[in-house]
Amino acid sequence: MTLFFLIAILLGIAWFWQDSLKSRERAIQAATLACRELGAQLLDQTVALKSIRLARTEAGSLNLRRIYEFEFSLAGYERLHGRAFVLGQKLEQVQLDRAEGMVIDIKSPSHS
């Protein structure tokens, strides 16, 4: 019985790890595309996980919502901040902060 629980825990950890890698890759793609559309440069070519929590999808089922942060530059010398919101494996939105304090909010087409 103990072996069964150990295997179940290891499988759960493996699933979570794989799911997190897919979600992170989706966030990197979204950040890259948002920066390209704005004419900005994604700095360090990566994102960092800021938070993870349970949230409901449009269908009402529970899934993990991950918020990733990244940095980008418009002029090449400043570091501005952005966020990518991923629910499960689906991109919800990307937010890009501007130096003037304005936030550019790009929603996924299904969340418009």
N, C-alpha and C positions, 0 to 999 in steps of 0.2 A: 504494500500500500504506500509506503514511504517513497519507494522508487517511482511509482506512478506520479505522485505529487511533484517529485524532483524533475521528472521528465516534462510534466505539464508546465512547470515554472520556467524551465529552460526553453521550451517551445514558445511560451508567451514572451519571454525576453527577446528571442530571435525574431518573432513577428514584429514586436515593437521597434526593434533596431531597423529592420528592413522597411517598415512603414515610415519611420522617421527619415531614413535616407531618401526615399521617394518624395516625401513631402518637401524636404530641403532642396532637392533638385528642381522641383516645381517652383519653389520660391526664387531660386537663382535664375531660372528661365524668365519668370515674371519680372524680376528686378532688372534684368538685362534688357528685356523688351521695352519696359517703361522708360528706362534711361535712354535707349536708342530713339524712341519716339520723341523725347524731350530734347534730344541733342546733347545729352549729358554722358558722362563717363562713370560706369560702375567701378568704384575703387575696390581694390583687393580681390575683385571678381568672386566675392562670396557673400554669404549672409550668416547671421548668428541668431540662434534661437533665443527669443526674449521671454516667451511664456507659452505654456501649454495647459489647456483645460478642456473639460467636456462642454460640448455645445450641441444644440439641435440643428439638424439639417432642415431644408425647406419641407421635406417629407415628414419631419417630426422625429426621426431616429437620432440616437445619440452618436456622436463622433468626436474625434479629437480636433480642437481648433489650435493651430500653432501660429504664433506671431513671430516673424523673423525681422530682424533689423539689418540694415545695410547702409553704407555710405556711398555718396556719389558726388560728382563735381560738375558744375556747369562751365566754369571758366578755367579749370585746371589747377587752381591754387587753393580753393576752399573745400572744406569737407561738410557736406550737408547730409542730413539723415533721411532715411526712408524706411517704410515698413511694408511687409507682404503678409497678408492674412490668408491662411490656407486651412480649410475645413475638410478633414479627411485627406483626400488627394485633389480637392477642387479649390482653385484659386477664388477667393472672394473679392479681394481688392488689393490695390497697391497705393500707398500714400507716399508722396514725396514732399519734404519740407523745403521751402524756399528761404533765402536769406532775409527777405522782407517780412517773414513770419507767415506768409500764405502757405496753405497746404494744397497740393494738387492731389486729388483723389480719383484714382482710376479704378472703376468697378469692373468686375468680370461681366461679360455680356449677359449671362443668365441672372445676374443680380441687379440689373438696371431698373 
